Amino acid sequence: MDWLTVALLLLFGLMFLAAEVIFIPGTTVVGLLGFALLAAGVWFAYRDLGSGTGHVLLASSVVVAGLLVYVGLRPKNLARVALNDVNSGHVRDARLPDVQPGTTGRTLSALRPAGTVLFAENRREVTTRGEFVAAGTEVRVLRIEQNRIVVEANS
């Protein structure tokens, strides 16, 4: 092998390592391929160009690869590829209901046995114990079972 092949192996090995560490972290395949190309380039340098040149290329490859890892793993560079957005959304927890037993509301749809009721300004899906309740009827919350609001017609 001539010096051009060794130089290309080392160059592509360092480029693949740079791509793995800086541009597409976490793929592993690109990094392993870069490491394999670097190892092959250093091995061919020792074999074909002599031990003095092999030592120089090995040391320079280790230094450049170390610098690539250092630059790629700095917090400023990691922040570019990390998820930094904070999700401030919330889900209403059915275990902590905002409609308590005894609360009254008006049906927006017929309850057969399930439908929609308006409690103050809150629309909630509710169910009855099996009876039909017409739309527009005033209802009262009996209890909350797991994630269901059970109501009855207010007499």
TORKOL-937227 format. One line per 3 residues: number of its first residue (from 1); their letters; for each residue x, y, z of N, C-alpha, C. Coordinates in nm, 4 decimals, padded with zeros to 6 digits. Each point is the difference from the previous one (the first is absolute). Layout:
// residues N
NUM) A) X:Y:Z:X:Y:Z:X:Y:Z ~ ...
This chain:
// residues 155
1) MDW) 00.0849:-00.1176:00.0000:-00.0849:00.1176:00.0000:00.0892:00.1236:00.0000 ~ -00.0437:00.0976:-00.0730:00.0767:00.1236:-00.0027:-00.0531:00.0984:00.1039 ~ 00.0678:00.1106:00.0152:-00.0349:00.0990:00.1021:-00.1361:00.0621:-00.0242
4) LTV) -00.0443:00.0099:-00.1277:-00.1299:00.0601:-00.0303:-00.1147:-00.0853:00.0568 ~ 00.0111:-00.1314:-00.0112:-00.1036:-00.0884:00.0537:-00.0066:00.0110:00.1520 ~ 00.1159:00.0035:00.0638:00.0037:00.0136:00.1455:-00.0608:00.1337:00.0412
7) ALL) 00.0351:00.1064:-00.0706:-00.0533:00.1327:00.0326:-00.1519:00.0032:-00.0184 ~ -00.0509:-00.0620:-00.1075:-00.1445:-00.0025:-00.0220:-00.0719:-00.0824:00.1072 ~ 00.0579:-00.1127:00.0403:-00.0597:-00.0797:00.1075:-00.0097:00.0820:00.1288
10) LLF) 00.1096:00.0693:00.0343:-00.0012:00.0813:00.1211:-00.0971:00.1172:-00.0125 ~ -00.0028:00.0631:-00.1160:-00.0896:00.1140:-00.0203:-00.1459:-00.0420:00.0115 ~ -00.0374:-00.1077:-00.0687:-00.1393:-00.0455:00.0074:-00.0351:-00.0528:00.1392
13) GLM) 00.0956:-00.0638:00.0660:-00.0239:-00.0447:00.1371:-00.0290:00.1168:00.0924 ~ 00.0789:00.1071:-00.0120:-00.0242:00.1185:00.0826:-00.1299:00.0701:-00.0383 ~ -00.0340:00.0009:-00.1276:-00.1262:00.0618:-00.0423:-00.1194:-00.0769:00.0556
16) FLA) 00.0065:-00.1328:-00.0020:-00.1100:-00.0790:00.0546:-00.0103:00.0176:00.1516 ~ 00.1149:00.0075:00.0687:-00.0038:00.0262:00.1446:-00.0591:00.1375:00.0290 ~ 00.0387:00.0994:-00.0799:-00.0555:00.1350:00.0184:-00.1503:-00.0011:-00.0250
19) AEV) -00.0430:-00.0705:-00.1017:-00.1441:-00.0073:-00.0279:-00.0730:-00.0672:00.1155 ~ 00.0584:-00.1037:00.0568:-00.0636:-00.0702:00.1121:-00.0079:00.0877:00.1245 ~ 00.1068:00.0671:00.0319:00.0063:00.0745:00.1259:-00.0695:00.1358:-00.0096
22) IFI) 00.0139:00.0696:-00.1132:-00.0486:00.1370:-00.0085:-00.1363:00.0098:-00.0673 ~ -00.0196:-00.0693:-00.1110:-00.1196:00.0226:-00.0805:-00.1127:-00.0985:00.0266 ~ 00.0292:-00.1284:00.0104:-00.1063:-00.0998:00.0200:00.0348:-00.0920:00.1169
25) PGT) 00.0030:00.0535:00.1205:00.0385:-00.0837:00.1144:-00.1024:-00.1089:00.0277 ~ 00.0497:-00.1119:00.0447:-00.0881:-00.1083:00.0403:-00.0221:-00.1061:-00.1052 ~ 00.0550:00.0172:-00.1217:-00.0241:-00.1014:-00.1021:00.0908:-00.1203:00.0156
28) TVV) 00.1167:00.0156:00.0559:00.0970:-00.1036:00.0339:00.0640:-00.0644:-00.1228 ~ -00.0774:-00.0314:-00.1034:00.0541:-00.0669:-00.1185:00.1028:00.0894:-00.0682 ~ -00.0318:00.1273:-00.0132:00.0913:00.0936:-00.0655:00.1279:00.0130:00.0822
31) GLL) -00.0122:00.0059:00.1305:00.1175:00.0088:00.0861:00.0858:-00.1244:-00.0064 ~ -00.0625:-00.1154:-00.0010:00.0770:-00.1241:-00.0115:00.0698:-00.0102:-00.1353 ~ -00.0662:00.0420:-00.1053:00.0611:-00.0008:-00.1326:00.1188:00.0967:-00.0027
34) GFA) -00.0155:00.1177:00.0601:00.1108:00.0951:00.0067:00.1174:-00.0552:00.0787 ~ -00.0290:-00.0646:00.1124:00.1069:-00.0606:00.0788:00.0703:-00.1111:-00.0789 ~ -00.0765:-00.0811:-00.0728:00.0595:-00.1074:-00.0806:00.0886:00.0574:-00.1103
37) LLA) -00.0443:00.1084:-00.0645:00.0826:00.0624:-00.1040:00.1275:00.0587:00.0593 ~ -00.0097:00.0614:00.1167:00.1195:00.0516:00.0664:00.0971:-00.1126:00.0351 ~ -00.0518:-00.1066:00.0558:00.0855:-00.1136:00.0362:00.0661:-00.0598:-00.1232
40) AGV) -00.0746:-00.0141:-00.1093:00.0577:-00.0541:-00.1233:00.1068:00.0940:-00.0546 ~ -00.0269:00.1298:00.0029:00.0991:00.0960:-00.0488:00.1281:-00.0034:00.0805 ~ -00.0099:-00.0076:00.1323:00.1192:-00.0063:00.0849:00.0727:-00.1320:-00.0218
43) WFA) -00.0752:-00.1084:-00.0130:00.0640:-00.1306:-00.0216:00.0752:-00.0027:-00.1329 ~ -00.0620:00.0521:-00.1074:00.0688:00.0060:-00.1297:00.1195:00.0951:00.0055 ~ -00.0084:00.1067:00.0792:00.1131:00.0911:00.0133:00.1180:-00.0713:00.0651
46) YRD) -00.0249:-00.0770:00.1064:00.1076:-00.0764:00.0633:00.0564:-00.1038:-00.0963 ~ -00.0875:-00.0676:-00.0712:00.0439:-00.1088:-00.0867:00.0773:00.0498:-00.1220 ~ -00.0503:00.1059:-00.0645:00.0571:00.0392:-00.1287:00.0927:00.1207:00.0077
49) LGS) -00.0176:00.0878:00.0976:00.0783:00.1232:00.0039:00.1044:00.0018:00.1110 ~ 00.0033:-00.1023:00.0822:00.1013:-00.0082:00.1046:-00.0550:00.0395:00.1359 ~ 00.0779:-00.0376:00.1025:-00.0488:00.0235:00.1356:00.0059:00.1472:00.0393
52) GTG) 00.0951:00.0758:-00.0509:00.0079:00.1422:00.0333:-00.1226:00.0751:-00.0505 ~ -00.0373:-00.0243:-00.1235:-00.1187:00.0640:-00.0566:-00.1262:-00.0533:00.0677 ~ 00.0000:-00.1282:00.0318:-00.1142:-00.0588:00.0701:-00.0213:00.0641:00.1359
55) HVL) 00.1103:00.0246:00.0742:-00.0111:00.0651:00.1305:-00.0581:00.1412:-00.0130 ~ 00.0494:00.0741:-00.0997:-00.0466:00.1374:-00.0198:-00.1489:00.0002:-00.0358 ~ -00.0406:-00.0878:-00.0923:-00.1401:-00.0046:-00.0408:-00.0901:-00.0517:00.1126
58) LAS) 00.0486:-00.0949:00.0788:-00.0781:-00.0485:00.1136:-00.0210:00.1119:00.1022 ~ 00.1071:00.0696:00.0337:-00.0120:00.1073:00.0994:-00.0896:00.1122:-00.0513 ~ 00.0170:00.0385:-00.1251:-00.0835:00.1089:-00.0538:-00.1459:-00.0435:-00.0109
61) SVV) -00.0267:-00.1246:-00.0334:-00.1381:-00.0492:-00.0067:-00.0648:-00.0011:00.1370 ~ 00.0749:-00.0403:00.1021:-00.0538:-00.0016:00.1361:-00.0296:00.1424:00.0471 ~ 00.0914:00.0942:-00.0300:-00.0204:00.1388:00.0422:-00.1213:00.0601:-00.0708
64) VAG) -00.0096:-00.0192:-00.1310:-00.1127:00.0582:-00.0753:-00.1316:-00.0653:00.0422 ~ -00.0013:-00.1312:00.0183:-00.1225:-00.0672:00.0449:-00.0382:00.0470:00.1404 ~ 00.0973:00.0192:00.0868:-00.0275:00.0518:00.1344:-00.0586:00.1405:-00.0047
67) LLV) 00.0551:00.0859:-00.0866:-00.0546:00.1348:-00.0162:-00.1424:-00.0040:-00.0538 ~ -00.0263:-00.0908:-00.0947:-00.1363:-00.0123:-00.0536:-00.0979:-00.0402:00.1100 ~ 00.0391:-00.0947:00.0827:-00.0878:-00.0435:00.1088:-00.0182:00.1128:00.1010
70) YVG) 00.1066:00.0724:00.0300:-00.0100:00.1115:00.0943:-00.0932:00.1090:-00.0527 ~ 00.0170:00.0371:-00.1251:-00.0844:00.1044:-00.0590:-00.1443:-00.0478:-00.0118 ~ -00.0193:-00.1244:-00.0381:-00.1352:-00.0514:-00.0190:-00.0772:-00.0192:00.1287
73) LRP) 00.0695:-00.0254:00.1116:-00.0687:-00.0280:00.1260:-00.0073:00.1207:00.0930 ~ 00.0378:00.1173:-00.0477:-00.0160:00.1200:00.0817:-00.1486:00.0293:00.0149 ~ -00.0419:00.0507:00.1159:-00.1429:00.0243:00.0232:-00.0654:00.0909:-00.1037
76) KNL) 00.0735:00.0978:-00.0518:-00.0560:00.0899:-00.1003:-00.0354:-00.0770:-00.1271 ~ 00.0844:-00.0925:-00.0388:-00.0266:-00.0785:-00.1204:-00.1076:-00.1047:00.0238 ~ -00.0050:-00.0559:00.1203:-00.1028:-00.0987:00.0303:-00.1383:00.0644:00.0038
79) ARV) -00.0067:00.1269:00.0386:-00.1288:00.0687:00.0078:-00.0624:00.0171:-00.1379 ~ 00.0820:00.0006:-00.1056:-00.0553:00.0134:-00.1349:-00.0782:-00.1239:-00.0430 ~ 00.0377:-00.1161:00.0492:-00.0666:-00.1229:-00.0419:-00.0911:-00.0570:00.1076
82) ALN) -00.0004:00.0615:00.1179:-00.0833:-00.0500:00.1094:-00.1370:00.0665:-00.0041 ~ -00.0970:-00.0659:00.0560:-00.1345:00.0555:00.0120:-00.0019:00.0916:00.1215 ~ -00.0236:00.1295:-00.0247:00.0042:00.0985:00.1079:-00.1352:00.0591:00.0314
85) DVN) -00.1017:-00.0289:-00.0798:-00.1313:00.0566:00.0242:-00.0633:-00.0637:00.1222 ~ -00.0705:00.0811:00.0752:-00.0694:-00.0477:00.1184:-00.1475:-00.0091:-00.0336 ~ -00.0598:-00.1138:00.0250:-00.1418:-00.0189:-00.0242:-00.0759:00.0521:00.1206
88) SGH) -00.0763:00.1058:-00.0211:-00.0727:00.0592:00.1120:-00.1481:-00.0365:-00.0036 ~ -00.0368:-00.0945:-00.0856:-00.1386:-00.0441:-00.0065:-00.0370:-00.0835:00.1214 ~ -00.1280:-00.0205:00.0178:-00.0447:-00.0801:00.1132:-00.1245:-00.0783:-00.0404
91) VRD) -00.0257:-00.1016:00.0744:-00.1161:-00.0849:-00.0207:-00.0812:00.0029:00.1277 ~ -00.1311:00.0148:-00.0129:-00.0844:-00.0008:00.1186:-00.0012:-00.1410:00.0575 ~ 00.0402:-00.0112:00.1223:00.0098:-00.1294:00.0668:-00.1383:-00.0398:00.0516
94) ARL) -00.0496:-00.1147:-00.0454:-00.1329:-00.0451:00.0410:-00.0038:-00.0367:00.1484 ~ 00.1151:-00.0287:00.0582:00.0017:-00.0333:00.1422:-00.0219:00.1229:00.0866 ~ 00.0227:00.1170:-00.0547:-00.0217:00.1252:00.0722:-00.1062:00.0788:-00.0769
97) PDV) -00.1260:-00.0378:00.0101:-00.1025:00.0610:-00.0837:-00.0278:00.1439:00.0399 ~ -00.0329:00.0810:-00.1016:-00.0380:00.1376:00.0294:-00.1505:00.0110:00.0228 ~ -00.0749:-00.1066:-00.0280:-00.1441:-00.0051:00.0263:-00.0190:-00.0957:00.1169
100) QPG) -00.0451:00.0515:00.1120:-00.0135:-00.0792:00.1215:-00.1414:-00.0572:00.0119 ~ -00.0187:-00.1093:00.0744:-00.1346:-00.0517:00.0246:-00.0884:00.1083:00.0616 ~ -00.1232:00.0082:-00.0494:-00.0935:00.1016:00.0460:-00.0083:00.1197:-00.0920
103) TTG) 00.0947:00.0165:-00.0898:-00.0006:00.1118:-00.0943:-00.1155:-00.0167:-00.0981 ~ -00.0659:00.1083:-00.0341:-00.1108:-00.0072:-00.0957:00.0428:00.0616:-00.1318 ~ -00.0628:-00.0487:-00.1057:00.0262:00.0509:-00.1337:-00.1194:-00.0253:-00.0891
106) RTL) 00.0098:00.0429:-00.1257:-00.1096:-00.0156:-00.0958:00.0494:-00.0841:-00.1171 ~ -00.0826:-00.0976:-00.0415:00.0381:-00.0884:-00.1092:-00.0017:00.0770:-00.1313 ~ 00.1036:-00.0190:-00.0793:00.0057:00.0589:-00.1336:-00.0525:-00.0977:-00.1040
109) SAL) 00.0122:-00.1281:00.0294:-00.0534:-00.1037:-00.0882:-00.0805:-00.0971:00.0861 ~ -00.0792:-00.0800:-00.0656:-00.0750:-00.1015:00.0739:00.0984:-00.1021:00.0563 ~ -00.0246:-00.0431:00.1229:00.0840:-00.1013:00.0621:-00.0664:-00.1346:-00.0195
112) RPA) 00.0640:-00.0882:-00.0807:-00.0608:-00.1292:-00.0344:00.0968:-00.1141:00.0205 ~ 00.0555:-00.0357:00.0943:00.0101:00.0655:00.1300:00.1162:00.0983:00.0067 ~ 00.0788:00.0168:-00.1076:00.1139:00.0920:00.0052:-00.0285:00.1208:-00.0882
115) GTV) 00.0634:00.1110:00.0311:-00.0161:00.1208:-00.0784:00.0830:00.1122:00.0592 ~ -00.0341:00.1239:-00.0392:00.0778:00.1168:00.0398:-00.0812:00.0889:00.0927 ~ 00.0669:00.0479:00.1057:-00.0632:00.0895:00.0967:00.0883:00.1224:00.0147
118) LFA) -00.0631:00.1161:00.0191:00.0721:00.1241:00.0231:-00.0042:00.0320:00.1488 ~ 00.1190:-00.0022:00.0648:00.0140:00.0376:00.1407:00.0699:00.1357:00.0004 ~ -00.0714:00.1042:00.0407:00.0513:00.1381:-00.0071:00.0419:00.0255:-00.1445
121) ENR) 00.1279:00.0145:-00.0298:00.0463:00.0173:-00.1380:00.0700:-00.1242:-00.0524 ~ -00.0021:-00.1093:00.0742:00.0733:-00.1211:-00.0372:-00.0922:-00.1055:-00.0591 ~ 00.0318:-00.0434:-00.1219:-00.0728:-00.1102:-00.0624:00.0664:-00.1304:00.0417
124) REV) -00.0775:-00.0957:00.0449:00.0534:-00.1291:00.0425:-00.0867:-00.1121:-00.0557 ~ 00.0652:-00.1085:-00.0335:-00.0706:-00.1212:-00.0395:-00.0409:-00.0715:00.1284 ~ -00.1282:-00.0358:00.0093:-00.0517:-00.0632:00.1209:-00.0803:-00.1225:-00.0393
127) TTR) -00.0407:-00.0744:00.1021:-00.0864:-00.1154:-00.0214:-00.1021:-00.0057:00.1135 ~ -00.1130:-00.0640:-00.0273:-00.1007:-00.0214:00.1036:00.0115:-00.1436:00.0488 ~ -00.0862:-00.0375:00.0932:-00.0007:-00.1380:00.0487:-00.0786:-00.0914:-00.0937
130) GEF) -00.0379:00.0502:-00.1153:-00.0728:-00.0826:-00.0964:-00.1256:00.0672:-00.0511 ~ -00.0446:00.1056:00.0663:-00.1254:00.0647:-00.0412:00.0265:00.1037:-00.1085 ~ -00.1038:00.0309:-00.0751:00.0024:00.1016:-00.1047:-00.0284:00.1358:00.0631
133) VAA) 00.0806:00.1017:-00.0383:-00.0228:00.1372:00.0453:-00.0010:00.0878:-00.1238 ~ -00.1048:00.0775:-00.0179:-00.0153:00.0850:-00.1187:00.0977:00.1166:00.0038 ~ 00.0265:00.0562:-00.1180:00.0873:00.1175:-00.0117:-00.0654:00.1186:00.0695
136) GTE) 00.0811:00.0859:00.0646:-00.0497:00.1180:00.0689:-00.0448:-00.0257:00.1419 ~ 00.0121:-00.1219:00.0484:-00.0424:-00.0347:00.1360:00.1115:00.0318:00.0985 ~ -00.0393:00.0442:00.1193:00.0981:00.0241:00.1036:00.0352:-00.1336:00.0654
139) VRV) 00.1312:-00.0237:00.0178:00.0483:-00.1259:00.0590:00.0927:00.0316:00.1166 ~ 00.0194:-00.1010:00.0846:00.0865:00.0114:00.1171:00.1000:-00.1147:-00.0033 ~ 00.1249:00.0284:00.0366:00.1057:-00.1016:00.0018:-00.0193:-00.0884:00.1218
142) LRI) -00.0114:-00.1305:-00.0227:-00.0113:-00.0962:00.1097:00.1374:-00.0404:00.0528 ~ 00.0845:-00.0423:-00.0898:00.1328:-00.0462:00.0401:00.0914:00.0005:-00.1225 ~ 00.1276:-00.0187:00.0275:00.0995:-00.0119:-00.1068:00.0630:-00.1372:00.0151
145) EQN) -00.0158:-00.0825:-00.1027:00.0537:-00.1366:-00.0004:00.1142:-00.0050:-00.1000 ~ 00.1207:-00.0173:00.0472:00.1192:-00.0033:-00.0821:00.0023:00.1239:-00.0891 ~ -00.0285:-00.0112:-00.1285:00.0037:00.1170:-00.0869:-00.1381:00.0384:-00.0524
148) RIV) -00.1050:-00.0441:00.0668:-00.1378:00.0302:-00.0417:-00.0691:00.0856:00.1044 ~ -00.0784:00.0972:-00.0483:-00.0841:00.0811:00.0872:-00.1404:-00.0559:-00.0109 ~ -00.0553:-00.0467:00.1113:-00.1344:-00.0596:00.0015:-00.0961:00.1051:00.0527
151) VEA) -00.1101:00.0238:-00.0772:-00.0969:00.1032:00.0358:-00.1412:-00.0604:00.0056 ~ -00.0922:00.0785:00.0581:-00.1417:-00.0353:-00.0024:-00.0781:00.1277:-00.0223 ~ -00.1215:-00.0145:-00.0510:-00.0850:00.1162:-00.0212:-00.0339:00.0630:00.1347
154) NS) 00.0069:00.1307:00.0058:-00.0272:00.0736:00.1234:-00.1515:00.0188:00.0102 ~ -00.0620:-00.0563:00.1013:-00.1453:00.0050:00.0124:-00.0472:00.1239:00.0701
